[in-house]
C-alpha cells in the first residue's frame, strides 16, 4: 500500500499523498482502508494539527474509484465490489466527522471518489485548473460518497443540476457552488504548506493568500437552474427545459437524455431524500442503493460503453424514463436483509 498512498508527518501536518498518477489517483479498497487507519492514528497524535491530502501528477487530484476494477469485481463477485464501497463510505464518514482541520489541495480532475475524500473536509483549496464533477448518471450509477448530503446543501438547485447532468465545473464555478472553500494558485502551494507545517491555524493561514476567482459561468444561468431543477420529477425538469427554448436549455436537455434513465430517477429521489437526512443516514442509504446498483444492469453497461469498449453507446435497460417504474426506484432505497453499512 505504501506506493499507492503515502503518509508523512511534516511538522504539524499529517500529509496524505494519493500516488497513482497513471490511474489519475483512482482509489482502491486498500487505499481507503489505509487512509482511514492513518486518520484514526493522527487524530490522537498531538503533534498533528492539520491533515492535508493531495494527489501526485499534473492531471488529477483523484478521478474517483477504480471503476474498471469494480466492473470486473462486480461481474464475478458482487460482494467483493461492495467491500470496496463499504470501506470507502467509512472513510468518507471519518473525514466528515474529523475533529482536526482536514485540508484538501485540489488540482486537475476531482470526480466521484475524489470528491468523497475532499468535499467533506473542513477546507477545500482549489488551484487554477480544477475540473470538478459527479458524472455517475452517465455510467449507470448515482452520485455517492456522500453526494446525498452535500449536493442538496449547495446553493439553490445547483446540486440537482450537477447530479443529473454530470456538469464539469472549473475553478471559478467550484468556488461559486461552495465545493471549494478557497482558491490558491498552485505556485503558492508550498508557501501554504510551510505555514501549516509550523502549526498555524488553517483559517488564519488561508486569509493571507489572495484568492483568485474568475467570473463563474454558472452565475449567468443560476436563475434558470433554480427554477427548472426545482421541478418535482426528472420528467418535469425535462419538460421545463424543453419549454424554455433557449440554446442553453436545449443543450442541457440533450445531455440529460443520454444518461441512464434508471440512474436519473434514482438520483432525483436520492437528493430529495438527502435534504432531510443526517450525513450518516445518507451514507447508510447510499450503501443500500449501491448494493442494488451492483446487482443491476446499467452500471456494467455504462462502464462497458465508457471505459471497456469505449463505444460511447450504452444500451440502458429500461431505455427511457417511462420504462422506469416507481417500484423499481423504491427498491434501491429498501432496507437490506443483511450486511447493512456500519460506520465505525
Phi and psi in degrees as GROMACS dihedral restraints (atoms count N, CA, C in turn):
[ dihedral_restraints ]
;  ai    aj    ak    al  type     phi  dphi    fc
    3     4     5     6     1   -64.3    20    10
    4     5     6     7     1   -20.0    20    10
    6     7     8     9     1   -90.4    20    10
    7     8     9    10     1   -18.1    20    10
    9    10    11    12     1   -90.8    20    10
   10    11    12    13     1   -30.8    20    10
   12    13    14    15     1  -142.8    20    10
   13    14    15    16     1   129.8    20    10
   15    16    17    18     1  -109.3    20    10
   16    17    18    19     1   144.3    20    10
   18    19    20    21     1  -127.0    20    10
   19    20    21    22     1   128.5    20    10
   21    22    23    24     1  -139.7    20    10
   22    23    24    25     1   147.1    20    10
   24    25    26    27     1  -100.8    20    10
   25    26    27    28     1   119.2    20    10
   27    28    29    30     1  -116.4    20    10
   28    29    30    31     1    89.7    20    10
   30    31    32    33     1    63.0    20    10
   31    32    33    34     1  -122.5    20    10
   33    34    35    36     1   -87.8    20    10
   34    35    36    37     1     4.5    20    10
   36    37    38    39     1   -98.8    20    10
   37    38    39    40     1   134.7    20    10
   39    40    41    42     1   -97.7    20    10
   40    41    42    43     1   109.5    20    10
   42    43    44    45     1  -102.2    20    10
   43    44    45    46     1   122.5    20    10
   45    46    47    48     1  -105.8    20    10
   46    47    48    49     1   127.5    20    10
   48    49    50    51     1  -122.3    20    10
   49    50    51    52     1   114.5    20    10
   51    52    53    54     1   -72.5    20    10
   52    53    54    55     1   127.1    20    10
   54    55    56    57     1  -130.4    20    10
   55    56    57    58     1    51.4    20    10
   57    58    59    60     1  -127.0    20    10
   58    59    60    61     1    61.4    20    10
   60    61    62    63     1   -59.8    20    10
   61    62    63    64     1   -33.5    20    10
   63    64    65    66     1   -67.3    20    10
   64    65    66    67     1   -24.3    20    10
   66    67    68    69     1  -104.0    20    10
   67    68    69    70     1    19.9    20    10
   69    70    71    72     1    56.1    20    10
   70    71    72    73     1    33.9    20    10
   72    73    74    75     1    58.5    20    10
   73    74    75    76     1    31.5    20    10
   75    76    77    78     1   -61.2    20    10
   76    77    78    79     1   142.9    20    10
   78    79    80    81     1   -82.0    20    10
   79    80    81    82     1   140.9    20    10
   81    82    83    84     1  -112.1    20    10
   82    83    84    85     1   167.1    20    10
   84    85    86    87     1   -60.5    20    10
   85    86    87    88     1   -42.4    20    10
   87    88    89    90     1   -60.1    20    10
   88    89    90    91     1   -37.9    20    10
   90    91    92    93     1   -64.5    20    10
   91    92    93    94     1   -41.9    20    10
   93    94    95    96     1   -62.8    20    10
   94    95    96    97     1   -44.4    20    10
   96    97    98    99     1   -62.7    20    10
   97    98    99   100     1   -44.9    20    10
   99   100   101   102     1   -65.2    20    10
  100   101   102   103     1   -40.4    20    10
  102   103   104   105     1   -65.7    20    10
  103   104   105   106     1   -42.4    20    10
  105   106   107   108     1   -62.7    20    10
  106   107   108   109     1   -42.6    20    10
  108   109   110   111     1   -61.7    20    10
  109   110   111   112     1   -41.6    20    10
  111   112   113   114     1   -71.0    20    10
  112   113   114   115     1   -37.7    20    10
  114   115   116   117     1   -62.1    20    10
  115   116   117   118     1   -39.8    20    10
  117   118   119   120     1   -63.5    20    10
  118   119   120   121     1   -35.1    20    10
  120   121   122   123     1   -72.6    20    10
  121   122   123   124     1   -44.9    20    10
  123   124   125   126     1   -69.3    20    10
  124   125   126   127     1   -28.0    20    10
  126   127   128   129     1   -64.6    20    10
  127   128   129   130     1   -24.7    20    10
  129   130   131   132     1   -96.8    20    10
  130   131   132   133     1    -1.2    20    10
  132   133   134   135     1   -95.7    20    10
  133   134   135   136     1   110.9    20    10
  135   136   137   138     1   -65.8    20    10
  136   137   138   139     1   -19.5    20    10
  138   139   140   141     1   -72.2    20    10
  139   140   141   142     1   -25.4    20    10
  141   142   143   144     1   -90.1    20    10
  142   143   144   145     1   114.6    20    10
  144   145   146   147     1   -97.3    20    10
  145   146   147   148     1   -32.0    20    10
  147   148   149   150     1  -141.9    20    10
  148   149   150   151     1   137.8    20    10
  150   151   152   153     1   -98.5    20    10
  151   152   153   154     1   134.6    20    10
  153   154   155   156     1  -123.0    20    10
  154   155   156   157     1   134.7    20    10
  156   157   158   159     1  -120.9    20    10
  157   158   159   160     1   136.5    20    10
  159   160   161   162     1  -144.3    20    10
  160   161   162   163     1   175.7    20    10
  162   163   164   165     1  -129.5    20    10
  163   164   165   166     1   146.9    20    10
  165   166   167   168     1   -83.4    20    10
  166   167   168   169     1   161.8    20    10
  168   169   170   171     1    84.0    20    10
  169   170   171   172     1   160.6    20    10
  171   172   173   174     1   -87.8    20    10
  172   173   174   175     1   -16.1    20    10
  174   175   176   177     1   -88.6    20    10
  175   176   177   178     1   -29.1    20    10
  177   178   179   180     1  -153.9    20    10
  178   179   180   181     1   140.5    20    10
  180   181   182   183     1   -69.6    20    10
  181   182   183   184     1   -56.1    20    10
  183   184   185   186     1  -169.2    20    10
  184   185   186   187     1   122.9    20    10
  186   187   188   189     1   -85.3    20    10
  187   188   189   190     1    -0.9    20    10
  189   190   191   192     1   128.8    20    10
  190   191   192   193     1  -161.1    20    10
  192   193   194   195     1   -76.6    20    10
  193   194   195   196     1   164.5    20    10
  195   196   197   198     1   -77.4    20    10
  196   197   198   199     1    86.3    20    10
  198   199   200   201     1   -63.6    20    10
  199   200   201   202     1   -39.7    20    10
  201   202   203   204     1   -61.6    20    10
  202   203   204   205     1   -42.6    20    10
  204   205   206   207     1   -63.6    20    10
  205   206   207   208     1   -40.1    20    10
  207   208   209   210     1   -66.1    20    10
  208   209   210   211     1   -38.0    20    10
  210   211   212   213     1   -59.9    20    10
  211   212   213   214     1   -49.1    20    10
  213   214   215   216     1   -68.2    20    10
  214   215   216   217     1   -40.4    20    10
  216   217   218   219     1   -66.0    20    10
  217   218   219   220     1   -44.7    20    10
  219   220   221   222     1   -65.2    20    10
  220   221   222   223     1   -34.0    20    10
  222   223   224   225     1   -70.7    20    10
  223   224   225   226     1   -25.8    20    10
  225   226   227   228     1  -101.0    20    10
  226   227   228   229     1   -32.5    20    10
  228   229   230   231     1  -159.3    20    10
  229   230   231   232     1    97.6    20    10
  231   232   233   234     1   -57.8    20    10
  232   233   234   235     1   -36.6    20    10
  234   235   236   237     1   -61.1    20    10
  235   236   237   238     1   -33.9    20    10
  237   238   239   240     1   -70.1    20    10
  238   239   240   241     1   -36.4    20    10
  240   241   242   243     1   -66.1    20    10
  241   242   243   244     1   -39.9    20    10
  243   244   245   246     1   -67.7    20    10
  244   245   246   247     1   -26.8    20    10
  246   247   248   249     1   -61.3    20    10
  247   248   249   250     1   -38.6    20    10
  249   250   251   252     1   -61.8    20    10
  250   251   252   253     1   -50.5    20    10
  252   253   254   255     1   -62.0    20    10
  253   254   255   256     1   -38.4    20    10
  255   256   257   258     1   -59.8    20    10
  256   257   258   259     1   -47.2    20    10
  258   259   260   261     1   -73.5    20    10
  259   260   261   262     1   -32.6    20    10
  261   262   263   264     1   -65.2    20    10
  262   263   264   265     1   -44.7    20    10
  264   265   266   267     1   -66.7    20    10
  265   266   267   268     1   -34.8    20    10
  267   268   269   270     1   -63.7    20    10
  268   269   270   271     1   -39.5    20    10
  270   271   272   273     1   -63.8    20    10
  271   272   273   274     1   -45.0    20    10
  273   274   275   276     1   -55.7    20    10
  274   275   276   277     1   -43.9    20    10
  276   277   278   279     1   -67.0    20    10
  277   278   279   280     1   -38.2    20    10
  279   280   281   282     1   -60.8    20    10
  280   281   282   283     1   -42.7    20    10
  282   283   284   285     1   -65.2    20    10
  283   284   285   286     1   -44.9    20    10
  285   286   287   288     1   -59.3    20    10
  286   287   288   289     1   -39.8    20    10
  288   289   290   291     1   -97.4    20    10
  289   290   291   292     1    10.5    20    10
  291   292   293   294     1   -63.7    20    10
  292   293   294   295     1   137.9    20    10
  294   295   296   297     1   -93.4    20    10
  295   296   297   298     1    -1.6    20    10
  297   298   299   300     1  -114.4    20    10
  298   299   300   301     1   157.2    20    10
  300   301   302   303     1   -55.6    20    10
  301   302   303   304     1   137.2    20    10
  303   304   305   306     1  -128.4    20    10
  304   305   306   307     1   111.4    20    10
  306   307   308   309     1  -114.8    20    10
  307   308   309   310     1   120.5    20    10
  309   310   311   312     1   -99.5    20    10
  310   311   312   313     1   125.4    20    10
  312   313   314   315     1   -93.2    20    10
  313   314   315   316     1   103.5    20    10
  315   316   317   318     1   -94.8    20    10
  316   317   318   319     1   133.6    20    10
  318   319   320   321     1  -148.8    20    10
  319   320   321   322     1   153.6    20    10
  321   322   323   324     1    58.1    20    10
  322   323   324   325     1  -141.0    20    10
  324   325   326   327     1   -72.7    20    10
  325   326   327   328     1   128.1    20    10
  327   328   329   330     1  -131.2    20    10
  328   329   330   331     1    99.2    20    10
  330   331   332   333     1  -139.8    20    10
  331   332   333   334     1   156.8    20    10
  333   334   335   336     1    49.4    20    10
  334   335   336   337     1  -120.1    20    10
  336   337   338   339     1   -59.6    20    10
  337   338   339   340     1   -26.6    20    10
  339   340   341   342     1   -66.5    20    10
  340   341   342   343     1   -30.5    20    10
  342   343   344   345     1   -67.6    20    10
  343   344   345   346     1   -41.3    20    10
  345   346   347   348     1   -63.1    20    10
  346   347   348   349     1   -29.9    20    10
  348   349   350   351     1   -95.8    20    10
  349   350   351   352     1    11.7    20    10
  351   352   353   354     1  -131.1    20    10
  352   353   354   355     1   -50.4    20    10
  354   355   356   357     1   -67.7    20    10
  355   356   357   358     1   -22.8    20    10
  357   358   359   360     1   -85.5    20    10
  358   359   360   361     1    -6.2    20    10
  360   361   362   363     1   -78.3    20    10
  361   362   363   364     1   170.8    20    10
  363   364   365   366     1   -72.4    20    10
  364   365   366   367     1   -29.1    20    10
  366   367   368   369     1  -136.1    20    10
  367   368   369   370     1   128.2    20    10
  369   370   371   372     1  -121.5    20    10
  370   371   372   373     1   104.8    20    10
  372   373   374   375     1  -103.6    20    10
  373   374   375   376     1   109.6    20    10
  375   376   377   378     1   -95.7    20    10
  376   377   378   379     1   141.3    20    10
  378   379   380   381     1   -91.2    20    10
  379   380   381   382     1  -165.8    20    10
  381   382   383   384     1   -80.8    20    10
  382   383   384   385     1    -6.9    20    10
  384   385   386   387     1  -121.3    20    10
  385   386   387   388     1    27.0    20    10
  387   388   389   390     1   -69.8    20    10
  388   389   390   391     1   140.1    20    10
  390   391   392   393     1  -129.2    20    10
  391   392   393   394     1   105.5    20    10
  393   394   395   396     1  -103.6    20    10
  394   395   396   397     1   137.5    20    10
  396   397   398   399     1  -161.6    20    10
  397   398   399   400     1   155.6    20    10
  399   400   401   402     1  -120.2    20    10
  400   401   402   403     1    87.2    20    10
  402   403   404   405     1   -92.9    20    10
  403   404   405   406     1    19.3    20    10
  405   406   407   408     1   -64.2    20    10
  406   407   408   409     1   -30.9    20    10
  408   409   410   411     1   -63.7    20    10
  409   410   411   412     1   -18.4    20    10
  411   412   413   414     1   -82.6    20    10
  412   413   414   415     1    -8.9    20    10
  414   415   416   417     1  -121.7    20    10
  415   416   417   418     1    23.8    20    10
  417   418   419   420     1    74.3    20    10
  418   419   420   421     1    24.6    20    10
  420   421   422   423     1  -121.6    20    10
  421   422   423   424     1  -152.4    20    10
  423   424   425   426     1  -148.0    20    10
  424   425   426   427     1   159.9    20    10
  426   427   428   429     1   -72.6    20    10
  427   428   429   430     1    94.9    20    10
  429   430   431   432     1   -94.1    20    10
  430   431   432   433     1  -141.4    20    10
  432   433   434   435     1    46.7    20    10
  433   434   435   436     1    36.9    20    10
  435   436   437   438     1    92.1    20    10
  436   437   438   439     1     9.2    20    10
  438   439   440   441     1   -58.9    20    10
  439   440   441   442     1   -30.4    20    10
  441   442   443   444     1   -58.3    20    10
  442   443   444   445     1   -30.8    20    10
  444   445   446   447     1   -92.2    20    10
  445   446   447   448     1   -52.2    20    10
  447   448   449   450     1   -80.0    20    10
  448   449   450   451     1   -31.9    20    10
  450   451   452   453     1   -65.6    20    10
  451   452   453   454     1   -45.1    20    10
  453   454   455   456     1   -67.0    20    10
  454   455   456   457     1   -13.0    20    10
  456   457   458   459     1   -99.3    20    10
  457   458   459   460     1     3.4    20    10
  459   460   461   462     1   -73.2    20    10
  460   461   462   463     1   161.9    20    10
  462   463   464   465     1   -58.4    20    10
  463   464   465   466     1   139.1    20    10
  465   466   467   468     1    54.3    20    10
  466   467   468   469     1  -130.6    20    10
  468   469   470   471     1  -108.8    20    10
  469   470   471   472     1    23.8    20    10
  471   472   473   474     1   -60.6    20    10
  472   473   474   475     1   -36.6    20    10
  474   475   476   477     1   -62.6    20    10
  475   476   477   478     1   -46.6    20    10
  477   478   479   480     1   -64.0    20    10
  478   479   480   481     1   -40.2    20    10
  480   481   482   483     1   -60.1    20    10
  481   482   483   484     1   -48.6    20    10
  483   484   485   486     1   -62.5    20    10
  484   485   486   487     1   -41.6    20    10
  486   487   488   489     1   -68.2    20    10
  487   488   489   490     1   -44.0    20    10
  489   490   491   492     1   -78.1    20    10
  490   491   492   493     1   -35.0    20    10
  492   493   494   495     1   -90.9    20    10
  493   494   495   496     1   -26.0    20    10
  495   496   497   498     1    70.1    20    10
  496   497   498   499     1    19.5    20    10
  498   499   500   501     1   -50.9    20    10
  499   500   501   502     1   136.4    20    10
  501   502   503   504     1   -92.2    20    10
  502   503   504   505     1   120.1    20    10
  504   505   506   507     1  -101.1    20    10
  505   506   507   508     1   125.8    20    10
  507   508   509   510     1   -83.5    20    10
  508   509   510   511     1  -179.0    20    10
  510   511   512   513     1   -53.0    20    10
  511   512   513   514     1   -48.4    20    10
  513   514   515   516     1   -61.3    20    10
  514   515   516   517     1   -41.1    20    10
  516   517   518   519     1   -72.1    20    10
  517   518   519   520     1   -35.3    20    10
  519   520   521   522     1   -62.3    20    10
  520   521   522   523     1   -39.6    20    10
  522   523   524   525     1   -70.2    20    10
  523   524   525   526     1   -41.0    20    10
  525   526   527   528     1   -61.2    20    10
  526   527   528   529     1   -40.1    20    10
  528   529   530   531     1   -77.0    20    10
  529   530   531   532     1   -14.8    20    10
  531   532   533   534     1    91.4    20    10
  532   533   534   535     1     4.1    20    10
  534   535   536   537     1   -66.9    20    10
  535   536   537   538     1   -45.9    20    10
  537   538   539   540     1   -94.7    20    10
  538   539   540   541     1   134.4    20    10
  540   541   542   543     1   -89.6    20    10
  541   542   543   544     1   -24.6    20    10
  543   544   545   546     1  -145.3    20    10
  544   545   546   547     1   155.0    20    10
  546   547   548   549     1  -122.3    20    10
  547   548   549   550     1   120.6    20    10
  549   550   551   552     1  -132.3    20    10
  550   551   552   553     1   121.2    20    10
  552   553   554   555     1   -57.9    20    10
  553   554   555   556     1   148.9    20    10
  555   556   557   558     1   -59.6    20    10
  556   557   558   559     1   -30.5    20    10
  558   559   560   561     1   -69.1    20    10
  559   560   561   562     1   -10.8    20    10
  561   562   563   564     1  -103.2    20    10
  562   563   564   565     1     3.5    20    10
  564   565   566   567     1   -60.5    20    10
  565   566   567   568     1   -45.8    20    10
  567   568   569   570     1   -64.3    20    10
  568   569   570   571     1   -37.9    20    10
  570   571   572   573     1   -65.5    20    10
  571   572   573   574     1   -38.5    20    10
  573   574   575   576     1   -62.4    20    10
  574   575   576   577     1   -46.4    20    10
  576   577   578   579     1   -63.7    20    10
  577   578   579   580     1   -39.1    20    10
  579   580   581   582     1   -62.0    20    10
  580   581   582   583     1   -39.4    20    10
  582   583   584   585     1   -68.1    20    10
  583   584   585   586     1   -40.3    20    10
  585   586   587   588     1   -69.4    20    10
  586   587   588   589     1   -32.2    20    10
  588   589   590   591     1   -60.3    20    10
  589   590   591   592     1   -28.9    20    10
  591   592   593   594     1   -82.1    20    10
  592   593   594   595     1    -1.2    20    10
  594   595   596   597     1    94.3    20    10
  595   596   597   598     1    10.5    20    10
  597   598   599   600     1   -70.0    20    10
  598   599   600   601     1   152.7    20    10
  600   601   602   603     1   -67.5    20    10
  601   602   603   604     1   128.3    20    10
  603   604   605   606     1   -57.2    20    10
  604   605   606   607     1   -34.1    20    10
  606   607   608   609     1   -62.0    20    10
  607   608   609   610     1   -41.4    20    10
  609   610   611   612     1   -71.9    20    10
  610   611   612   613     1   -41.1    20    10
  612   613   614   615     1   -61.6    20    10
  613   614   615   616     1   -46.1    20    10
  615   616   617   618     1   -67.5    20    10
  616   617   618   619     1   -24.0    20    10
  618   619   620   621     1   -65.2    20    10
  619   620   621   622     1   -25.3    20    10
  621   622   623   624     1   -86.2    20    10
  622   623   624   625     1    -5.2    20    10
  624   625   626   627     1  -105.6    20    10
  625   626   627   628     1   123.7    20    10
  627   628   629   630     1   -64.4    20    10
  628   629   630   631     1   130.1    20    10
  630   631   632   633     1   -82.6    20    10
  631   632   633   634     1   135.5    20    10
  633   634   635   636     1  -113.5    20    10
  634   635   636   637     1   111.0    20    10
  636   637   638   639     1  -128.7    20    10
  637   638   639   640     1   126.8    20    10
  639   640   641   642     1   -83.1    20    10
  640   641   642   643     1   178.9    20    10
  642   643   644   645     1   -71.3    20    10
  643   644   645   646     1   122.6    20    10
  645   646   647   648     1   -75.3    20    10
  646   647   648   649     1   119.0    20    10
  648   649   650   651     1   -57.2    20    10
  649   650   651   652     1   -30.7    20    10
  651   652   653   654     1   -60.3    20    10
  652   653   654   655     1   -29.7    20    10
  654   655   656   657     1   -60.3    20    10
  655   656   657   658     1   -32.5    20    10
  657   658   659   660     1   -73.0    20    10
  658   659   660   661     1   -18.8    20    10
  660   661   662   663     1  -118.5    20    10
  661   662   663   664     1    12.6    20    10
  663   664   665   666     1   -61.1    20    10
  664   665   666   667     1   -42.3    20    10
  666   667   668   669     1   -61.4    20    10
  667   668   669   670     1   -42.2    20    10
  669   670   671   672     1   -67.4    20    10
  670   671   672   673     1   -40.1    20    10
  672   673   674   675     1   -60.6    20    10
  673   674   675   676     1   -49.7    20    10
  675   676   677   678     1   -63.5    20    10
  676   677   678   679     1   -36.2    20    10
  678   679   680   681     1   -73.5    20    10
  679   680   681   682     1   -48.2    20    10
  681   682   683   684     1   -76.4    20    10
  682   683   684   685     1   -41.9    20    10
  684   685   686   687     1   -84.2    20    10
  685   686   687   688     1     5.9    20    10
  687   688   689   690     1   -90.4    20    10
  688   689   690   691     1     0.3    20    10
  690   691   692   693     1   -59.7    20    10
  691   692   693   694     1   162.3    20    10
  693   694   695   696     1   -92.8    20    10
  694   695   696   697     1    10.3    20    10
  696   697   698   699     1  -164.9    20    10
  697   698   699   700     1   164.6    20    10
  699   700   701   702     1   -63.8    20    10
  700   701   702   703     1   -40.7    20    10
  702   703   704   705     1   -59.9    20    10
  703   704   705   706     1   -39.6    20    10
  705   706   707   708     1   -65.0    20    10
  706   707   708   709     1   -39.0    20    10
  708   709   710   711     1   -63.7    20    10
  709   710   711   712     1   -45.8    20    10
  711   712   713   714     1   -64.1    20    10
  712   713   714   715     1   -39.1    20    10
  714   715   716   717     1   -63.7    20    10
  715   716   717   718     1   -39.7    20    10
  717   718   719   720     1   -68.2    20    10
  718   719   720   721     1   -37.6    20    10
  720   721   722   723     1   -63.7    20    10
  721   722   723   724     1   -44.2    20    10
  723   724   725   726     1   -63.0    20    10
  724   725   726   727     1   -38.9    20    10
  726   727   728   729     1   -71.6    20    10
  727   728   729   730     1   -23.8    20    10
  729   730   731   732     1   -65.5    20    10
  730   731   732   733     1   -37.8    20    10
  732   733   734   735     1    66.3    20    10
  733   734   735   736     1     8.5    20    10
  735   736   737   738     1   -84.0    20    10
  736   737   738   739     1   161.0    20    10
  738   739   740   741     1   -61.8    20    10
  739   740   741   742     1   -41.0    20    10
  741   742   743   744     1   -60.1    20    10
  742   743   744   745     1   -49.0    20    10
  744   745   746   747     1   -63.0    20    10
  745   746   747   748     1   -40.6    20    10
  747   748   749   750     1   -62.6    20    10
  748   749   750   751     1   -40.3    20    10
  750   751   752   753     1   -65.6    20    10
  751   752   753   754     1   -40.9    20    10
  753   754   755   756     1   -67.4    20    10
  754   755   756   757     1   -40.2    20    10
  756   757   758   759     1   -61.8    20    10
  757   758   759   760     1   -40.6    20    10
  759   760   761   762     1   -63.0    20    10
  760   761   762   763     1   -42.1    20    10
  762   763   764   765     1   -61.1    20    10
  763   764   765   766     1   -47.9    20    10
  765   766   767   768     1   -63.2    20    10
  766   767   768   769     1   -39.8    20    10
  768   769   770   771     1   -67.9    20    10
  769   770   771   772     1   -12.2    20    10
  771   772   773   774     1   -87.4    20    10
  772   773   774   775     1   -12.5    20    10
  774   775   776   777     1   -79.3    20    10
  775   776   777   778     1   167.1    20    10
  777   778   779   780     1   -62.4    20    10
  778   779   780   781     1   121.4    20    10
  780   781   782   783     1   -57.1    20    10
  781   782   783   784     1   -41.2    20    10
  783   784   785   786     1   -63.0    20    10
  784   785   786   787     1   -45.7    20    10
  786   787   788   789     1   -60.6    20    10
  787   788   789   790     1   -39.3    20    10
  789   790   791   792     1   -61.6    20    10
  790   791   792   793     1   -47.0    20    10
  792   793   794   795     1   -69.8    20    10
  793   794   795   796     1   -38.8    20    10
  795   796   797   798     1   -64.8    20    10
  796   797   798   799     1   -43.2    20    10
  798   799   800   801     1   -64.8    20    10
  799   800   801   802     1   -40.8    20    10
  801   802   803   804     1   -57.9    20    10
  802   803   804   805     1   -49.9    20    10
  804   805   806   807     1   -64.7    20    10
  805   806   807   808     1   -39.4    20    10
  807   808   809   810     1   -55.0    20    10
  808   809   810   811     1   -47.5    20    10
  810   811   812   813     1   -72.2    20    10
  811   812   813   814     1   -35.1    20    10
  813   814   815   816     1   -68.3    20    10
  814   815   816   817     1   -39.1    20    10
  816   817   818   819     1   -65.0    20    10
  817   818   819   820     1   -42.5    20    10
  819   820   821   822     1   -63.5    20    10
  820   821   822   823     1   -22.6    20    10
  822   823   824   825     1   -56.0    20    10
  823   824   825   826     1   -33.6    20    10
  825   826   827   828     1  -107.2    20    10
  826   827   828   829     1     2.6    20    10
  828   829   830   831     1  -103.1    20    10
  829   830   831   832     1   154.3    20    10
  831   832   833   834     1   -73.4    20    10
  832   833   834   835     1   168.3    20    10
  834   835   836   837     1   -59.2    20    10
  835   836   837   838     1   -48.4    20    10
  837   838   839   840     1   -64.0    20    10
  838   839   840   841     1   -36.9    20    10
  840   841   842   843     1   -64.0    20    10
  841   842   843   844     1   -37.7    20    10
  843   844   845   846     1   -63.3    20    10
  844   845   846   847     1   -42.1    20    10
  846   847   848   849     1   -66.3    20    10
  847   848   849   850     1   -38.7    20    10
  849   850   851   852     1   -67.7    20    10
  850   851   852   853     1   -36.7    20    10
  852   853   854   855     1   -63.4    20    10
  853   854   855   856     1   -44.3    20    10
  855   856   857   858     1   -63.5    20    10
  856   857   858   859     1   -33.6    20    10
  858   859   860   861     1   -69.0    20    10
  859   860   861   862     1   -36.5    20    10
  861   862   863   864     1   -61.9    20    10
  862   863   864   865     1   -42.9    20    10
  864   865   866   867     1   -64.5    20    10
  865   866   867   868     1   -46.7    20    10
  867   868   869   870     1   -69.2    20    10
  868   869   870   871     1   -27.7    20    10
  870   871   872   873     1   -62.9    20    10
  871   872   873   874     1   -34.5    20    10
  873   874   875   876     1   -79.3    20    10
  874   875   876   877     1   -40.1    20    10
  876   877   878   879     1   -61.9    20    10
  877   878   879   880     1   -37.7    20    10
  879   880   881   882     1   -73.8    20    10
  880   881   882   883     1   -10.9    20    10
  882   883   884   885     1  -105.5    20    10
  883   884   885   886     1     5.7    20    10
  885   886   887   888     1   -99.4    20    10
  886   887   888   889     1  -160.3    20    10
  888   889   890   891     1  -105.0    20    10
  889   890   891   892     1   -44.4    20    10
  891   892   893   894     1   -67.5    20    10
  892   893   894   895     1   -32.9    20    10
  894   895   896   897     1   -60.1    20    10
  895   896   897   898     1   -48.2    20    10
  897   898   899   900     1   -68.0    20    10
  898   899   900   901     1   -35.9    20    10
  900   901   902   903     1   -70.3    20    10
  901   902   903   904     1   -39.8    20    10
  903   904   905   906     1   -64.9    20    10
  904   905   906   907     1   -43.1    20    10
  906   907   908   909     1   -67.7    20    10
  907   908   909   910     1   -39.2    20    10
  909   910   911   912     1   -56.6    20    10
  910   911   912   913     1   -48.7    20    10
  912   913   914   915     1   -69.6    20    10
  913   914   915   916     1   -33.9    20    10
  915   916   917   918     1   -90.2    20    10
  916   917   918   919     1   -34.4    20    10
  918   919   920   921     1  -121.8    20    10
  919   920   921   922     1   -39.3    20    10
  921   922   923   924     1   -81.8    20    10
  922   923   924   925     1   -66.9    20    10
  924   925   926   927     1   -86.1    20    10
  925   926   927   928     1   -23.7    20    10
  927   928   929   930     1    56.5    20    10
  928   929   930   931     1    37.3    20    10
  930   931   932   933     1   -90.4    20    10
  931   932   933   934     1    -9.9    20    10
  933   934   935   936     1    63.7    20    10
  934   935   936   937     1    21.4    20    10
  936   937   938   939     1  -130.5    20    10
  937   938   939   940     1    68.7    20    10
  939   940   941   942     1   -66.2    20    10
  940   941   942   943     1   141.5    20    10
  942   943   944   945     1  -104.8    20    10
  943   944   945   946     1    89.2    20    10
  945   946   947   948     1   -69.8    20    10
  946   947   948   949     1   150.8    20    10
  948   949   950   951     1  -138.5    20    10
  949   950   951   952     1   110.6    20    10
  951   952   953   954     1   -63.6    20    10
  952   953   954   955     1   161.8    20    10
  954   955   956   957     1   -84.9    20    10
  955   956   957   958     1   -15.2    20    10
  957   958   959   960     1  -144.1    20    10
  958   959   960   961     1   167.9    20    10
  960   961   962   963     1   -61.4    20    10
  961   962   963   964     1   -35.6    20    10
  963   964   965   966     1   -61.7    20    10
  964   965   966   967     1   -26.9    20    10
  966   967   968   969     1   -82.5    20    10
  967   968   969   970     1    -7.1    20    10
  969   970   971   972     1   -95.7    20    10
  970   971   972   973     1   107.2    20    10
  972   973   974   975     1   -79.4    20    10
  973   974   975   976     1   158.9    20    10
  975   976   977   978     1   -60.6    20    10
  976   977   978   979     1   -36.3    20    10
  978   979   980   981     1   -65.0    20    10
  979   980   981   982     1   -38.6    20    10
  981   982   983   984     1   -65.6    20    10
  982   983   984   985     1   -38.6    20    10
  984   985   986   987     1   -67.0    20    10
  985   986   987   988     1   -45.0    20    10
  987   988   989   990     1   -59.6    20    10
  988   989   990   991     1   -31.0    20    10
  990   991   992   993     1   -61.0    20    10
  991   992   993   994     1   -32.1    20    10
  993   994   995   996     1   -63.3    20    10
  994   995   996   997     1   -26.8    20    10
  996   997   998   999     1  -102.5    20    10
  997   998   999  1000     1    -3.0    20    10
  999  1000  1001  1002     1   -70.4    20    10
 1000  1001  1002  1003     1   150.8    20    10
 1002  1003  1004  1005     1   -57.6    20    10
 1003  1004  1005  1006     1   148.7    20    10
 1005  1006  1007  1008     1   -85.7    20    10
 1006  1007  1008  1009     1   144.8    20    10
 1008  1009  1010  1011     1   -66.5    20    10
 1009  1010  1011  1012     1   -35.8    20    10
 1011  1012  1013  1014     1  -153.5    20    10
 1012  1013  1014  1015     1  -178.4    20    10
 1014  1015  1016  1017     1    57.0    20    10
 1015  1016  1017  1018     1    38.0    20    10
 1017  1018  1019  1020     1   -63.0    20    10
 1018  1019  1020  1021     1   153.9    20    10
 1020  1021  1022  1023     1   -73.4    20    10
 1021  1022  1023  1024     1   126.1    20    10
 1023  1024  1025  1026     1  -111.2    20    10
 1024  1025  1026  1027     1   119.4    20    10
 1026  1027  1028  1029     1   -92.5    20    10
 1027  1028  1029  1030     1   101.5    20    10
